[in-house]
Amino acid sequence: MPADKKLIELKNLGASTVNILNSIGIRTQQELQAIGSVQAYRRIRQRGVHVSRALLYALEGALLDKSWQSLDPALKAQLVQMAERIDQEETAAETLAR
């Protein structure tokens, strides 16, 4: 995938998703690739934007140049587990910091 590809040109990403990504500082395909789908999804949720897991799948699909519906169910489960594990680790760290 060319590094200079605009977000709007990636599979699964429409104008609304691109605007949300821009709001968290992701403006290019290269920036999305660098942060990864899980961290991008988490940052969106941390901003209080209510999104479903389909967005997580869409972001990963955009990076893989695949429709999110065609992602392997095992990959989808792995993405969710990664996001949940990071959430749990951050919650534990916050609790210890208190």
C-alpha atoms as a printed R data frame, in Angstrom:
   type eleno elety resid chain resno       x       y      z
1  ATOM     1    CA   MET     A     1   0.000   0.000  0.000
2  ATOM     2    CA   PRO     A     2   1.549   3.355 -0.966
3  ATOM     3    CA   ALA     A     3   2.627   5.380  2.047
4  ATOM     4    CA   ASP     A     4   1.130   8.552  0.620
5  ATOM     5    CA   LYS     A     5  -2.368   7.147  0.208
6  ATOM     6    CA   LYS     A     6  -5.028   9.416  1.712
7  ATOM     7    CA   LEU     A     7  -7.164   7.975  4.501
8  ATOM     8    CA   ILE     A     8 -10.327   8.525  2.460
9  ATOM     9    CA   GLU     A     9  -8.858   6.279 -0.247
10 ATOM    10    CA   LEU     A    10  -8.438   3.328  2.104
11 ATOM    11    CA   LYS     A    11 -10.998   0.542  2.202
12 ATOM    12    CA   ASN     A    12 -13.688   0.826  4.893
13 ATOM    13    CA   LEU     A    13 -12.971   4.497  5.718
14 ATOM    14    CA   GLY     A    14 -15.621   7.051  4.872
15 ATOM    15    CA   ALA     A    15 -15.670  10.770  5.569
16 ATOM    16    CA   SER     A    16 -16.990  10.380  9.127
17 ATOM    17    CA   THR     A    17 -14.289   7.899 10.102
18 ATOM    18    CA   VAL     A    18 -11.593  10.044  8.499
19 ATOM    19    CA   ASN     A    19 -12.835  13.037 10.506
20 ATOM    20    CA   ILE     A    20 -12.699  11.000 13.708
21 ATOM    21    CA   LEU     A    21  -9.173   9.831 12.890
22 ATOM    22    CA   ASN     A    22  -8.137  13.412 12.169
23 ATOM    23    CA   SER     A    23  -9.499  14.445 15.581
24 ATOM    24    CA   ILE     A    24  -7.042  12.067 17.287
25 ATOM    25    CA   GLY     A    25  -4.118  13.236 15.197
26 ATOM    26    CA   ILE     A    26  -4.120  10.586 12.490
27 ATOM    27    CA   ARG     A    27  -4.113  12.234  9.075
28 ATOM    28    CA   THR     A    28  -2.309   9.791  6.813
29 ATOM    29    CA   GLN     A    29  -2.193   6.097  6.039
30 ATOM    30    CA   GLN     A    30   1.369   6.075  7.333
31 ATOM    31    CA   GLU     A    31   0.289   7.514 10.702
32 ATOM    32    CA   LEU     A    32  -2.492   4.933 10.996
33 ATOM    33    CA   GLN     A    33  -0.023   2.176 10.143
34 ATOM    34    CA   ALA     A    34   2.429   3.461 12.764
35 ATOM    35    CA   ILE     A    35  -0.115   3.550 15.592
36 ATOM    36    CA   GLY     A    36  -2.052   0.465 14.519
37 ATOM    37    CA   SER     A    37  -5.743  -0.283 14.454
38 ATOM    38    CA   VAL     A    38  -6.062  -1.238 18.128
39 ATOM    39    CA   GLN     A    39  -4.447   1.933 19.487
40 ATOM    40    CA   ALA     A    40  -6.378   4.122 17.041
41 ATOM    41    CA   TYR     A    41  -9.646   2.461 18.115
42 ATOM    42    CA   ARG     A    42  -8.783   2.912 21.787
43 ATOM    43    CA   ARG     A    43  -7.880   6.579 21.331
44 ATOM    44    CA   ILE     A    44 -11.194   7.186 19.594
45 ATOM    45    CA   ARG     A    45 -13.067   5.532 22.471
46 ATOM    46    CA   GLN     A    46 -11.028   7.485 25.038
47 ATOM    47    CA   ARG     A    47 -12.270  10.704 23.447
48 ATOM    48    CA   GLY     A    48 -15.807   9.651 24.301
49 ATOM    49    CA   VAL     A    49 -16.827   8.727 20.764
50 ATOM    50    CA   HIS     A    50 -19.266   5.828 20.905
51 ATOM    51    CA   VAL     A    51 -18.181   3.306 18.306
52 ATOM    52    CA   SER     A    52 -18.715  -0.399 17.819
53 ATOM    53    CA   ARG     A    53 -16.175  -3.117 17.278
54 ATOM    54    CA   ALA     A    54 -16.933  -2.800 13.567
55 ATOM    55    CA   LEU     A    55 -14.755   0.333 13.583
56 ATOM    56    CA   LEU     A    56 -11.855  -1.680 14.996
57 ATOM    57    CA   TYR     A    57 -12.332  -4.214 12.215
58 ATOM    58    CA   ALA     A    58 -12.662  -1.453  9.610
59 ATOM    59    CA   LEU     A    59  -9.390   0.138 10.713
60 ATOM    60    CA   GLU     A    60  -7.564  -3.188 10.525
61 ATOM    61    CA   GLY     A    61  -9.148  -3.913  7.157
62 ATOM    62    CA   ALA     A    62  -8.008  -0.514  5.904
63 ATOM    63    CA   LEU     A    63  -4.438  -1.392  6.845
64 ATOM    64    CA   LEU     A    64  -4.715  -4.792  5.171
65 ATOM    65    CA   ASP     A    65  -6.570  -3.400  2.115
66 ATOM    66    CA   LYS     A    66  -9.493  -5.740  2.825
67 ATOM    67    CA   SER     A    67 -13.170  -5.279  3.532
68 ATOM    68    CA   TRP     A    68 -13.705  -5.534  7.282
69 ATOM    69    CA   GLN     A    69 -16.419  -8.151  6.718
70 ATOM    70    CA   SER     A    70 -13.861 -10.451  5.080
71 ATOM    71    CA   LEU     A    71 -11.437 -10.433  8.027
72 ATOM    72    CA   ASP     A    72 -10.898 -13.831  9.580
73 ATOM    73    CA   PRO     A    73 -12.999 -14.300 12.740
74 ATOM    74    CA   ALA     A    74  -9.852 -15.319 14.637
75 ATOM    75    CA   LEU     A    75  -8.203 -12.009 13.701
76 ATOM    76    CA   LYS     A    76 -11.291 -10.104 14.837
77 ATOM    77    CA   ALA     A    77 -11.209 -11.927 18.173
78 ATOM    78    CA   GLN     A    78  -7.487 -11.205 18.533
79 ATOM    79    CA   LEU     A    79  -8.036  -7.479 17.901
80 ATOM    80    CA   VAL     A    80 -10.755  -7.318 20.550
81 ATOM    81    CA   GLN     A    81  -8.589  -9.222 23.039
82 ATOM    82    CA   MET     A    82  -5.673  -6.850 22.434
83 ATOM    83    CA   ALA     A    83  -7.864  -3.792 23.005
84 ATOM    84    CA   GLU     A    84  -9.373  -5.275 26.162
85 ATOM    85    CA   ARG     A    85  -5.977  -6.330 27.537
86 ATOM    86    CA   ILE     A    86  -4.570  -2.827 27.090
87 ATOM    87    CA   ASP     A    87  -7.659  -1.380 28.787
88 ATOM    88    CA   GLN     A    88  -7.193  -3.744 31.739
89 ATOM    89    CA   GLU     A    89  -3.485  -2.926 32.044
90 ATOM    90    CA   GLU     A    90  -4.165   0.808 32.044
91 ATOM    91    CA   THR     A    91  -6.918   0.434 34.628
92 ATOM    92    CA   ALA     A    92  -4.582  -1.572 36.868
93 ATOM    93    CA   ALA     A    93  -1.819   1.021 36.464
94 ATOM    94    CA   GLU     A    94  -4.234   3.840 37.343
95 ATOM    95    CA   THR     A    95  -5.368   1.948 40.439
96 ATOM    96    CA   LEU     A    96  -1.777   1.449 41.596
97 ATOM    97    CA   ALA     A    97  -0.990   5.130 41.032
98 ATOM    98    CA   ARG     A    98  -3.710   6.170 43.476
